[in-house]
Each structure stands twice: as structure tokens, then as C-alpha cells.
């Protein structure tokens, strides 16, 4: 088991855009299918990256807008890391001028992250349950955890940049947001299982299969998949990081040096402070939604580190 001393200190850990992963909450299919194009015999020009950039921006705008229109529940990443203002704006259906990504490679990173999930889940038979829906209307929560093994192991697949991967290997700690996300799944699974298994509540994927879970093992499966990070000054620096990791993990004998597994024994730390955080944040979100009001700027769950990527940046008055 990985040593996870001073786990409380994770609450104040530094977060940045390198921690953005392929959140299942944003994995929304396009509602309008494009018509097949007819092939015309004409002289054509080569593929244009600048045109592609505009295409990426438009597709991201459409995808984000569709998600915002249908979003009606709190997800695990909302609880783990998102700003409470952004969550309330979203769930109140607040209109904005643009739902475009302020950093275009975000959609590329999201696609790579989804591919990482598909690669592992499509190959291994080690998990007893995959893509388990946890829809809990009583607290407006809807999440989908990656994997379970038996009644006691909860495993999440997390993609990351090589810069983050280097930190994770060095510190032997999961990223703060990842830890809280997994703890949210554990809390919901163990405290709202009857509601999660209710067949009258429709879900897009499988419901929990067992009648009892006692999660004592949290597993974080990290895959380093790209080098697009703002704290990388140039490509040569990125290559040095990758080369350092390959040497550290002996890539000649370990072809999957870009995958690492971190396991935490929940019996080695007190889960109650994290459960308290989860309960309070869910409770406050629901209170603001019920009263149709926005959280004030001094709310403890306001996270100004999220402002740059927030679609409500232009209308929020506390940035």
C-alpha cells in the first residue's frame, strides 16, 4: 500500500490547468448528427491547421452548450474541485454569450483521456464492475465511477500530463482533486446504495450490482498521455521530463512506463474530515439551487483558480 501520510495537507495543494482530465460529466454526445458530405470532383487545397483550429472551437462550443442545457445534477468532480459558483450557474441554466473553450487543446486532451479509459477497460478482465452509475435524486447527484473489484476496491483511471505524472511518481500521492473525487464515489456508494440501485431511476450505464460495499481500497490508475502544459517552456523541456521518467521507471523492461498504479488503504487515515467536506458542499449547492441564489464571494467553496476555464467568467462579479 502507498504511504499516504499527512493526507489532510492535500486540501491546500496547488491546482492548475494541468489537473484537467477527461471528466465524465463533460462526455456529452452531439445531439445533432452531421449529414454525410457528397464527394465533388474538384481541385482541393491541403489540410489547413488554422481552419481546423476554428473547427475545434466551434465543435467545443456546441458540445459545451448542449451539456450546459441538459445538466441538472451535481457530479463528483463538482464536489471534488469545481467552484461552487460555476456549479450553481450551470445548474440554474444561466445563459452566457459563449460556451467556447478558452484553451483550445482542452478538447484534444479530453479525447486522449477518454481513449486511455477505453484502452484499459477494453483490454482487462480484472474489474468486476465498470462504468457504474450513481444517480441520487434526493441530493441532486449523478456520477459514474470507473471500476470496482469485488465489494472493497474502487479504481479510477486518471489521465494526466507528463509534468503531473512526474510529480505523482515523485510524491507518491494522488492529485488532490482525484482523491476527493474518489472519496465522493465511496461516500455515495456506501451511504446511498438503495437509491443508486432503484430500478425506477433511469441511468445511462449499469447500476451497482451488489447489495453491500465496504470500500477499504482506493486505486488510482494514472496514464501520462500528452505534454500540453502551460508550465512547459519548450518542447526540449518536455522531452527531458519524459526521458527522466523513462529512466526512473526503467522503460526498457517496463513498456508501460507511462502507466502507474497508486493504492490507498482507507484504514490508514480518518475519512470523516473528507466526508464532512463532501456533505457540506453538496448541502450548500442544493441550498443555493433551492433558493435560486448565487453563493457569495466569501463562500468557502468558491475557487478562483478555476476562473480562467469557467464559461461564466464574463458574468461573474467575484473574479
N, C-alpha and C positions, 0 to 999 in steps of 0.2 A: 504494500500500500504506500502511496506517496505521502510523505510527511507534509502536513498542512498546518504547521504551527502559525499562531497569530492570524487565524483566518479572519478575525474581526477587522484587521487592518485593510482588508480588501475593499471595504466600503468606501474608503477615501482614495482608492487607487486612481491613477491618471488614466483618462479615457480620451480617445481621439478617433478620427475617421478610420484609422486602421483596424478598429474593432468592429466595423460594419461587416456583417455576414449576410448570407442569403436567408433572411428571415422568412419563415413560412407564412407569416402574416401578410407579406407582400407578394406571395407567389400566386398572383391572380391571372387567370387565363383571359385572353382578349375575348370580349363578348361578341365582337363582330368579325366574322371570317372574311379575309380578303378574297376577292374573286380571282380565279386563275387568269394570268395575263396571256393574251394571244401573242404568238411569235410573229413579228413582222420582219420581212426581208429588207434590211436597210443597213447602211454603214453605221457602225457604232463606235463610241469612244470607250477607252479603258475605264475600269472601275475607279471612281473618284472618292478619295477618303473624305474630302470636305463635304461632299454631298452625303456620304454615309454618316458623318457627324450630325448633320441636320436630320437624317432619318432616325438615328438613335434618339435624338432629343424629342422628336415627335412621338415615337413609339413609347418612350418613357413617360411622356406627358399623358398619353392616352391610358396607359396601364395604371399610373398613379391616380388619375381622375376616377377611373372605374372602381378602383379599390376604395377610394375615399367615399364614393357614392354608396357602396354596399356595406362598408364597415359598420358594425353595430355592437361589437363586443371588445372587451379588453383582452389582449393577448399576452403571452408570457414575457415577450421582450418589452412590452409596455411596462409591465411590473418591474422587470429587471433593470431597465436602463432609460427608457424614454421619459422625456419631460412631461409632467402631468398636464401642463397647458396644451401641449401638442396633442395629447390623448383626448382631452376634453373637446378641443377644437374639432378634432376628427369625428368623434362620436356624436357631436351635436350637429354634424353636417355643415360646418361653417364653409361658405364659399370663398374661394381665393381666385386671384387673377390667373395664376399659373400653377400647375402641378408638375412642372418640369423639374428634372434633377439639376441641382446647381453644380454638380460634378458629374459629367457625362460618363466616365468609366465605371460609375456605380452599377449600371445595368450589366456591364461586362463582368464585373466581379460577382454580381448576383448569379449570372448564368453559370460561371465557373463553380460557384458554391453549390448550386443545385446539381451540377454534374458530379461533384465529389460525393454528395449524398447518394446519387443514383449508382455510382460506381461501387461503393461499399455495399449498399443494400441489395444491389442486383447480383452480387457475387457470393456473399457469405450466407451460410445457413445457421450461423451461431445464435442469432436472435430468435426468441420465441414469439415476439410480437413486434411489428413495425408500424410506424405512422399511426399512432393511437390517438384518436380524437378525445379531447376532454372538453366537452361543451356543458357549461354550468350556468343556465339562465338565471338562477337565483342570485348570482353575483356578477352577471353580465360578462362572464369569462368564456373564451373559446380558444383553445390551443391544441397543438398536435405535436406530441413528443415523438422523438425519432424511433427509439428502440427500447425494448425490455428483454431481460433474460430471467426467466422464472418469475418469482414473486418479489425478488430482492434487488435486482440490478437494473438501474436506469442508465442508459447510454445515449449520449447526444453526439452527433457528428458535427464538428465545427470547422469551417474553412477559415483561413487567415492568410495574411501576407507573410513573406519570409521574415520580415522585420519583427512581426509579432511572434512568429514561430521561434525565433532566436531567443526572445525574452521568456517565452513559456518554458523552453528547454532549460534555459539558464536558471530561472527562479523556481522551477518545478511547482508552479501554481497555475490554475486556470485563470483566464481573464475574469475580471470582476463581474461583468455583465453575464458571461456564460454561467458562472457559478450561481448567480441569483435566478437566472432563467431555469436552470435545472432544479434548484430548490423550490421554485414556484410549481413546477410539474410534480415534484414529490409531495408538496403540501396539498395540492388539489387532488392528486390521485388518492392520497390516504385519507382526506377529510371530506371529499365529495364523491366518493366512488359510486354510491347508489344513484345519484343524479347523473353521473357520467355514463352509467350503464342503462339508463332509462331508454327503452326502445321507442318511446313516443317522441323523443327528442332526435330530430334528424341530423345526421352528420355526414361529412363527405368521405370519411375513411373509417376504419374499424374502431369499435368501442373496446374498452378494456375487457379482456377475456376472463380474468379471474375474479373471484368474489372477495379476495383479500390480497393486499400488498403490504409488505413491510420493507420499504427501500432502505437498505443499510449500505449500499454500494453505489456511488456515483461515478460514472465513467465518462471522460471527455476524450473523444477521438478527434485529434487535430490533424488537418491536412493543410500544408502550405501549398498554395496554388498560383500565386502571382506576386509581382514585385511592384505593383502600382501603389505607392505610398508617398504621402507628401513629405515625410521626413527622410526620404532617399534623395540625395542631392543630384546624383547622376547614375548612369547605367553601370559604370565600373564599380561604384559603391555597392550596388545591388548584387553584382556578381561576386564581390568579395564576401558578402553575407552568406550567399548560397554556398560558396566554396568552403567557408568556415563551418557551416552546418554539416556539409557532406563529410568533412574530415572528422568533426566531432562525433558523428553518428556512424562512421566507418561505412560509407556508401558502397565501397567495393564488395562488402559482404552483406550489405543491407540495401537492396534495390529500392525499398520503400522508405528511404530515409526521410522523406517528406511527410510521413505519417507517424504520429506518436500517440500513445495512449496514456492517459493520466487517470488514476483511480483514487478516489477518496472514500475512506471508511467513515460513515456518519456517526459511528460510536466514539470517534476520537475528538469530536467538538460538540458544543452545545448548539443545537439547531434553533432553539427558541428565539434568540435575537433576530434571526433571519425570517422566521415565521412571523414575528411581530412586525417587521418591516413590510412583508408581503400583505398581511392582513390590513395594516393601516393604509397602505397605498390603495389597495382595492376598495376599501371602505370610503376613502376620501374621493376617489374618482366617481364612485356611484353617488355620493352626496352632491357633488357638483353637477352631475348629469341630471339628477332628480330635481335640483333647484334651478337648472338651466342657467348656471352662472359659471364664470371663469375663476380658476384659482388665483389668488393674489400673488404678486411678485415675490413675497417673502415666504411662500409655501415651501416646506422642506423638500418637496419633490419636484420643484422647478429645477431644471438642469440646463443652464445657459451654454454648456458645452455642446448642446445639440442644435443651437440656433442656426449654424451655417447650413445644415441639411434640411431644416424644417420648412415645409411648404407654407406654413403660416407666419413665416418670418416677417413678411411685409405688413401684416395687420396686427402683430403682437406688439404691445406697448411696453414690454419689460426687457427687451433685448439690450 
